């Protein structure tokens, strides 16, 4: 009972840490410590597996489905390299044609004082070259492009920075992750920090660390982005999901991705319905 009480006390302390605006480094260290206490047998390298870390059968299926996103990636590659009316392309907007750039997103945009996701950077390129913008929630276009760009960073470690000017956005993402929302009165952290490794509806709950390395995953041939996953979880909680590309989801993605710093990207793996 004492261990449970201590765990709950630590969870509560982190949930209210925003009052003191704990730094991103401190928050990450505290989350890692809680997960280590909850899952002492889980190797650091296994966080990239998510639910599959607790389910050998699911892990085998995920590994067998390594090529599940082949069609989506090919479609994304064609859109990425397609010439604009001015002769440029999305590839020309990013260093090295986009290779490994995904490891640094989301990132703080100094000029606009906002968090820029990879999808926002893609649309900014389109806007600069007077091309039609893409719908953030469209798996056939934006989803396919991110599947391709993330594939160019597979195996490379996440390296997201939170400069001092961006701490408020990180804190907003942390606050949303730990806030109870919706009719079921759950927080994202209820399942993925305090409940990580437990089973819900027959599926093991993934730890928060590692959640940002596995997107998009491929479900029934369709790429599902991190923000799409968050929206689905909010609906299951009985909460109205934030709009794709909203500041709330961007800050949540920023928070989640920073927690996965140092872990290798493993995009486009198969996932069940």
C-alpha positions as CSV (number, residue, x, y, z in Angstrom):
1,X,0.0,0.0,0.0
2,X,2.8,2.4,0.8
3,X,4.4,1.9,-2.6
4,X,1.0,2.7,-4.3
5,X,0.7,5.8,-2.1
6,X,4.2,6.9,-3.1
7,X,3.5,6.3,-6.8
8,X,0.2,8.3,-6.6
9,X,2.0,11.1,-4.7
10,X,4.7,11.3,-7.4
11,X,2.1,11.3,-10.1
12,X,0.2,14.1,-8.4
13,X,3.4,16.1,-7.9
14,X,4.2,15.9,-11.6
15,X,0.6,16.7,-12.5
16,X,0.8,20.0,-10.6
17,X,4.4,20.8,-11.5
18,X,3.2,23.4,-14.0
19,X,2.6,25.8,-11.1
20,X,6.4,25.9,-10.7
21,X,7.0,25.6,-14.4
22,X,9.5,22.8,-14.1
23,X,12.0,22.7,-16.9
24,X,11.6,20.2,-19.8
25,X,14.7,18.3,-18.5
26,X,13.3,18.0,-15.0
27,X,9.9,16.8,-16.3
28,X,11.5,14.2,-18.5
29,X,13.6,12.9,-15.7
30,X,10.6,12.6,-13.4
31,X,8.5,10.8,-16.0
32,X,11.4,8.4,-16.7
33,X,11.8,7.7,-13.0
34,X,8.1,6.9,-12.6
35,X,8.2,4.5,-15.6
36,X,11.3,2.9,-14.2
37,X,9.6,2.3,-10.9
38,X,6.5,1.0,-12.6
39,X,8.4,-1.2,-15.2
40,X,11.7,-2.1,-13.7
41,X,12.2,-5.0,-16.1
42,X,11.7,-3.0,-19.2
43,X,14.9,-2.2,-21.0
44,X,15.4,1.4,-22.2
45,X,15.7,0.1,-25.8
46,X,12.3,-1.6,-25.5
47,X,10.4,1.7,-25.1
48,X,10.4,2.0,-28.9
49,X,8.1,-1.1,-29.1
50,X,5.2,0.5,-27.2
51,X,2.5,-2.1,-26.5
52,X,4.5,-4.8,-28.3
53,X,7.1,-4.6,-25.5
54,X,4.6,-6.5,-23.3
55,X,3.2,-8.8,-25.9
56,X,5.5,-11.2,-27.8
57,X,2.8,-12.2,-30.3
58,X,2.1,-8.6,-31.2
59,X,5.8,-7.9,-31.4
60,X,6.3,-10.7,-33.9
61,X,3.4,-9.4,-36.0
62,X,4.8,-5.8,-35.9
63,X,8.2,-7.0,-37.0
64,X,6.7,-9.2,-39.7
65,X,4.8,-6.1,-41.0
66,X,7.9,-4.0,-41.5
67,X,6.9,-3.4,-45.2
68,X,3.2,-2.6,-44.4
69,X,3.7,1.1,-45.4
70,X,5.4,0.4,-48.7
71,X,2.5,1.8,-50.8
72,X,2.0,4.8,-48.6
73,X,5.7,5.6,-48.6
74,X,5.8,5.3,-52.4
75,X,2.9,7.7,-52.8
76,X,4.5,10.1,-50.3
77,X,7.8,10.0,-52.2
78,X,6.0,11.0,-55.5
79,X,4.3,13.9,-53.8
80,X,7.5,14.9,-52.1
81,X,9.4,15.0,-55.4
82,X,6.6,16.5,-57.5
83,X,7.6,19.7,-59.3
84,X,5.8,22.9,-58.4
85,X,4.7,25.3,-61.1
86,X,8.0,27.3,-60.3
87,X,10.1,24.2,-60.8
88,X,10.8,23.6,-57.1
89,X,9.5,20.8,-54.9
90,X,8.9,19.9,-51.3
91,X,12.3,18.2,-51.3
92,X,14.0,21.5,-52.2
93,X,12.6,23.2,-49.1
94,X,14.5,20.9,-46.6
95,X,18.2,20.1,-46.0
96,X,19.5,17.1,-47.8
97,X,16.2,16.6,-49.6
98,X,14.5,15.8,-46.2
99,X,16.9,13.1,-45.1
100,X,16.9,12.8,-41.3
101,X,15.1,16.1,-40.8
102,X,12.2,14.4,-39.0
103,X,14.4,13.9,-35.9
104,X,14.3,17.6,-35.2
105,X,10.5,18.0,-35.4
106,X,8.5,19.5,-33.8
107,X,10.6,22.6,-33.3
108,X,10.2,26.0,-31.9
109,X,9.6,28.7,-34.6
110,X,11.3,31.8,-33.3
111,X,9.6,34.2,-35.7
112,X,6.0,33.1,-35.0
113,X,6.7,32.1,-31.4
114,X,4.9,28.8,-32.1
115,X,5.7,25.1,-32.2
116,X,6.1,24.0,-35.8
117,X,5.4,20.3,-36.6
118,X,6.7,18.5,-39.6
119,X,3.3,18.9,-41.2
120,X,3.3,22.7,-40.6
121,X,6.8,22.9,-42.2
122,X,5.5,21.0,-45.3
123,X,2.5,23.4,-45.6
124,X,4.8,26.4,-45.1
125,X,6.9,25.2,-48.1
126,X,3.7,24.9,-50.2
127,X,2.6,28.4,-49.1
128,X,6.0,29.9,-50.0
129,X,5.8,28.4,-53.5
130,X,2.1,29.4,-54.0
131,X,0.9,25.8,-54.0
132,X,-2.4,24.5,-52.5
133,X,-2.0,23.6,-48.8
134,X,-2.7,20.1,-47.6
135,X,-5.2,19.0,-45.0
136,X,-3.3,18.0,-41.8
137,X,-5.8,15.1,-41.3
138,X,-5.7,13.7,-44.8
139,X,-3.9,10.3,-44.8
140,X,-3.7,10.2,-48.6
141,X,-1.6,13.3,-49.0
142,X,-0.2,14.7,-45.7
143,X,-0.2,11.2,-44.1
144,X,1.7,9.7,-47.1
145,X,4.2,12.5,-47.2
146,X,5.0,12.2,-43.5
147,X,5.3,8.4,-43.9
148,X,7.9,9.0,-46.6
149,X,9.8,11.8,-44.7
150,X,9.8,9.8,-41.5
151,X,11.1,6.8,-43.3
152,X,14.2,8.9,-44.3
153,X,15.0,9.2,-40.6
154,X,14.3,5.5,-39.6
155,X,16.9,4.3,-37.1
156,X,18.1,7.8,-36.2
157,X,17.5,9.2,-32.7
158,X,15.0,11.9,-31.9
159,X,16.7,15.2,-31.2
160,X,14.1,17.8,-30.3
161,X,15.2,20.9,-28.5
162,X,13.2,23.0,-26.0
163,X,14.9,26.4,-25.7
164,X,13.9,28.7,-22.9
165,X,11.5,30.6,-25.1
166,X,9.6,27.4,-25.9
167,X,9.2,26.2,-22.3
168,X,5.6,27.5,-22.2
169,X,4.6,25.4,-25.1
170,X,6.2,22.3,-23.6
171,X,4.4,23.1,-20.3
172,X,1.1,23.4,-22.2
173,X,1.7,20.0,-23.7
174,X,2.6,18.5,-20.3
175,X,-0.5,20.1,-18.7
176,X,-2.8,18.7,-21.4
177,X,-1.3,15.2,-21.1
178,X,-1.8,15.2,-17.3
179,X,-5.3,16.8,-17.3
180,X,-8.4,14.8,-16.8
181,X,-10.7,15.3,-19.7
182,X,-14.0,14.1,-21.1
183,X,-16.9,12.0,-19.7
184,X,-14.6,9.2,-18.5
185,X,-12.5,11.7,-16.5
186,X,-9.2,10.2,-17.7
187,X,-5.9,11.9,-18.4
188,X,-3.6,10.6,-21.1
189,X,-1.2,10.0,-18.3
190,X,-3.7,7.8,-16.5
191,X,-3.0,5.1,-19.0
192,X,0.5,5.8,-20.3
193,X,2.3,6.9,-17.1
194,X,0.5,5.4,-14.1
195,X,-1.0,2.5,-16.1
196,X,1.8,1.8,-18.5
197,X,2.1,-1.9,-19.1
198,X,-1.3,-2.8,-17.8
199,X,-3.9,-4.2,-20.1
200,X,-7.0,-2.4,-21.3
201,X,-9.5,-4.0,-23.6
202,X,-7.0,-6.8,-24.1
203,X,-4.2,-4.6,-25.2
204,X,-1.1,-3.5,-23.2
205,X,-0.9,0.2,-22.5
206,X,2.2,1.8,-24.1
207,X,4.5,4.0,-21.9
208,X,4.5,7.7,-22.8
209,X,8.2,7.5,-23.5
210,X,8.6,6.0,-27.0
211,X,5.1,7.0,-28.2
212,X,6.6,9.7,-30.5
213,X,9.0,7.4,-32.4
214,X,6.5,5.1,-33.9
215,X,4.4,7.3,-36.1
216,X,2.9,7.1,-38.6
217,X,1.9,3.5,-38.0
218,X,0.2,1.7,-40.8
219,X,-3.3,0.4,-40.1
220,X,-5.2,-1.3,-42.9
221,X,-2.8,0.3,-45.4
222,X,-3.4,3.8,-44.1
223,X,-0.7,5.9,-42.3
224,X,-1.9,7.1,-38.9
225,X,0.0,10.2,-37.6
226,X,0.7,10.9,-33.9
227,X,-1.9,13.6,-33.8
228,X,-4.5,11.3,-35.3
229,X,-3.7,8.8,-32.6
230,X,-4.1,11.5,-29.9
231,X,-7.4,12.5,-31.4
232,X,-8.6,8.9,-31.3
233,X,-7.6,8.6,-27.7
234,X,-9.4,11.7,-26.7
235,X,-12.6,10.4,-28.4
236,X,-12.2,7.1,-26.3
237,X,-11.9,9.3,-23.2
238,X,-15.2,11.0,-24.1
239,X,-13.5,14.3,-24.8
240,X,-14.0,16.4,-27.9
241,X,-10.7,16.1,-29.9
242,X,-8.7,19.1,-30.7
243,X,-8.5,20.0,-34.4
244,X,-5.6,18.5,-36.4
245,X,-2.8,21.1,-36.5
246,X,-4.2,23.0,-33.5
247,X,-1.9,24.6,-31.0
248,X,-3.1,22.2,-28.4
249,X,-2.1,19.1,-30.5
250,X,1.1,20.7,-31.6
251,X,2.1,21.4,-28.0
252,X,1.1,17.8,-27.0
253,X,3.3,16.5,-29.8
254,X,6.2,18.7,-28.7
255,X,5.9,17.3,-25.1
256,X,5.6,13.7,-26.3
257,X,8.5,14.0,-28.7
258,X,10.9,15.6,-26.3
259,X,10.3,12.7,-23.9
260,X,11.5,10.3,-26.6
261,X,14.7,12.2,-27.3
262,X,17.5,9.7,-27.9
263,X,15.3,6.9,-29.1
264,X,15.5,5.8,-32.7
265,X,12.6,6.6,-35.1
266,X,10.7,3.5,-36.2
267,X,8.1,4.8,-38.6
268,X,5.6,2.9,-40.8
269,X,5.3,-0.4,-38.9
270,X,2.0,-2.4,-39.1
271,X,-0.5,-2.0,-36.3
272,X,-3.8,-3.9,-35.8
273,X,-7.2,-2.2,-36.0
